[in-house]
Amino acid sequence: MTAWHPGLYVVATPLGNLEDLSPRAKEAFRAASLIAAEDTRVTGRLARAAGSTARLVSLTEFNVRERTPEVLAAAAEGVAVLASDAGTPGVSDPGARLVAAAHAAGVRVAPVPGPSALAAAISVAGFDAPVVVFAGFLPRKQGERRARLAGLAGPDRMVVCFESPGRLAALLRDAAEALGDPEAVVCRELTKLHEEVARGRASDLAARFREARGEVTVVIGPAEAPAAVTPFEPGALLAAFRRAGARRSAAAGEVARLTGADRSALYALWDELDGDGEA
């Protein structure tokens, strides 16, 4: 049995299969006086099934600042739990801000590890890359998304991101066109009844998943090494970003980071390039 000292316990919950809720997670729910979660209906069912009588409060993108003092007060006096709808809290969700506030306030923070869509997707992807880059949710606009992918990908790394099913095909097409059509893995509805793990070239997967449903995690495998761009070739790199559909501000910022070129000069250079582009 765990000795439950006062503090904020970050508890991982099942991605879909309720049997993945660990015995220690159940203990944490029972020991807690307060449970903070994005969707209290989902987490409430888990807590009740574990035998918890804790008070549940919502913690969302819109109320995290207002809720934080209440949760930290409970954590200072006893056991408070942070849980997400599914998986590990604090990974691309508002719980990270609560955890940061707990550290700043000197409140004990402890993990109760378990299911994670990020770790699960990496484990079934099969890419032997020494670097893993977690991108969360990529930008919705095509040009910004392609620029972000180009900045994150590389021959020694895999890029993991979450995506809505409605934008999955667009993300895969962007990966194919911006990164030289690398292999990728689509993980859909992990641990659930209609679980699907598919690996192939990004372009092929884009065609396969024109329509998709459910929760999606994408792993993009190592991209081919691009032609070397020296700090003296910002124009060529800027033109490449433009051809990929990037916006001027996003492209200039990334080229400035990669080459050390002056951002204002890059804006002027952008305007001199042939073709129409977005400001």
N, C-alpha and C positions, 0 to 999 in steps of 0.2 A: 504494500500500500504506500502511496506517495504521501509525504508530509507536506501539507498545503499551507505554506506561509503566505502572509498578505502580499498581494502583488497583482499585476496584470498578466494573465496567462493567454498566450496566443494559440488558439486551438484549431487544428486542421480538421475539416469535416469532409464527408464523402463527396466525390464528384458526381455520383449518381447511385452507386451501389451502397445501400445502407449498412451492409455487412463490413464495410471498410472503416466504420467508426471504431476507433481503438478502445480497449478497456480503460486506458488512462484518460482519454478524452471524455468518456462517460463519467469517470471519477471527478474530473474537473468541472463538468456541468453540475454534478451533485454538490460539490464543495462551494460553488459560487453563490454569492448573494445577488450578483448582477451579471447579465450577459448582454453584450453589445453586438449587434449584427445588422447587416444591410437590410435583410428581409426577415423580420421577426417571426413571420408565419412559418417559413422554411426551418429556421433554426429552432423555433419553438417546438416543432414536432420532434426534432432530434432530442432536445432537452427533456421534454416530457417522457419520451421513450426511455431516456437514461435515468429517470426518476428525479429530475431536478425540480426544485421549487423556486429557482432564482427569478428575479424580476428581469424582464426583457425590455431593452430600449433599442430603438433604431439608430443606426450610425451610417449616414449616407454622405455623399459628396456635398450635399447642401446644408447639413446640420452638424458636421463633425466638430466645428469650432465651438458651437453652443453645447454640445453633449460632452465634450472632453472633461470639463471640471467635475461633472457628476460621476463619470466613470472613474476618474483618477481618485476621487474621494472614496469611492467604494473599494478601489484597489489598495489604498493606503490603510484601510481598516480591516480588510479581509480579502477574499478571493473575488476578483472580477475577471470575466472571460471576454476575449475578443474573438468572434467567429465570423466567417464569411458565408455566403449562400452555399458555396461549395469550394473545396480545396483549402489552401493555406492563406490566411489573411495577410494583408500588408503587401501582397504582390499585385501591383496594378489596381489597387482599390484604396478607398479613403482611410482604411485602418492604419496605413503607414504614418499618417499624421498624428493619430492617437498614440502610437508607439513612440514617436519622436517626442511628443509632449510628456509622456511618462518618464523617459530618460531625463529630460530637462528638469522635471520635478523631483527627481531622485526616487521615483517609484520603481520597485523591483519589476522587471520584465522577464518572463520565462516562456520558452516554447513548449507546446505539446504537439510534436510533429506528427505528420500523417500524410494523407492524400495531397497531391499537388499536380495540377495539369501540366505545369512546366516540366517537372521531373519525369512525369509519366510519358510525356511526348518525347523527351530526349531519350528515354530508355528504349523506346520502340522504333526510333528513327534509324539507328544503325550507322550514324555518321561518326567516323573516327577522326574528330577534329579536336585539337588541343584547347581551342577557345570557344566558349559559348556566350553569345550575346543575346540578352533578353530585351526585346524592343517594346513589350507591352502591346498597346494598340497603335498601329501606324496611322499617319495622317489620312484623312478621308480624300483629300484632293490628289488627283493622279500625279501631278508634277512634284508635289511635296513628298508624296509617298515614294516615288522613284528616286528622288534625291536622297531620302533617308536610307533607303535600301542600299544605294550605291555607297553611301558613307559608312554603313555598318558591315557590309559583306566583305569577304576576303577569302583567299585560298586556304587559310588556316583556321577557319571558323565556321560555325553554324549559327544561324540567326533564328530565334524562336519568337513568335508573336501570337497574340490572340487576334481573332477577326470575327466579325459578324458573318453569318452565312450569306447574306445578300451581297457582301463585297468580296467574298472569297475568290471568285473567278477573276475579278479585276486585280486583286493582289497577286495572284499567280501569273497573270499575263504581264504585270509590271516586273515581277521577278525574272520572268523569261526574257523580256526585252532589255532590261537594265543590267542584268547580271550574266548574260550569255547562256540562258536556259539551263540553270543548274538543276540537279536532282532536288526534290523536295518531298516532304511527307505531310499529308493532311490527316490529322487526328480529330475525328468527329464523334461526339457523344461518348467520350471515354468512360468506361466502366458501366455504361447504360445498356439497355436492351438492344439498341440499334447501333452499337459501337462499330466504328469503321476506321481502319488505319490503312492508308493507301500511299505507296511510294512510287515516284516516277519523275520524268522531266516536268518542270513547272508548266510548260506549254501543254503537255498532255493532260496534266491534272486540271488545268484551267478549262479544257474542253469537257472533261469528265464531270466537273463540279460547277457547270453553268447554273444549276439550281441545287441548293443545299439547305439542310435544316439542322437545327441544334447548335450546341456549343462547339466551337472550332478552335483548335490550336494548330499552328503551322510551323514546321521546321524546314528552313531553307538550308540546303547543304552548301559545302564550300564552293565558292565561285572561282572561276578561272582567274589567274593573276592578270590584271589589266596591263597594258603597255605602260612602261614607266613614265611618269609625269614629273618633271623636275620643277623646282621652284621658279624656273625661268619660263615655264609654259602655261601660265594661268589662262591665256586666251583659248588654247586648245581644250582645256578642261572645262572652261565656261561654256564653250560652244557645244561640248558633249552633253552637259547638263541641259542646255537649251533644246537640243535635239530630242532628249529624253522627255521633254515636256515640263521641266521644272520652272517654277516662277523665278523672277529675277532676284527677289530678296533671298529666297532659299538657296539658289544657285550661288549667288555672290558670297553669302555667308559660308557655305561649304568650301568654295574655292579659296576664300581667304584663310580658312582654317588649315587647308591642306598645303597651301603654297606660301602663305605669309604675305600675299598680295594685299594692297590697300583696297578696302571694300568700296570706297567712293570711285576709285579708278576702275574697279570691276563693273560698277553700275554704268559708267560712261562707255566702257568697252562693250557691254551688253547691247546698248543702244546702237552701236556701230555694226553689230552682227547682222547678216542678211536674214530676212524672214520675219514673220510677225511673232511676237512673244508677249507674255503677260507681264505687267509691271509688278 
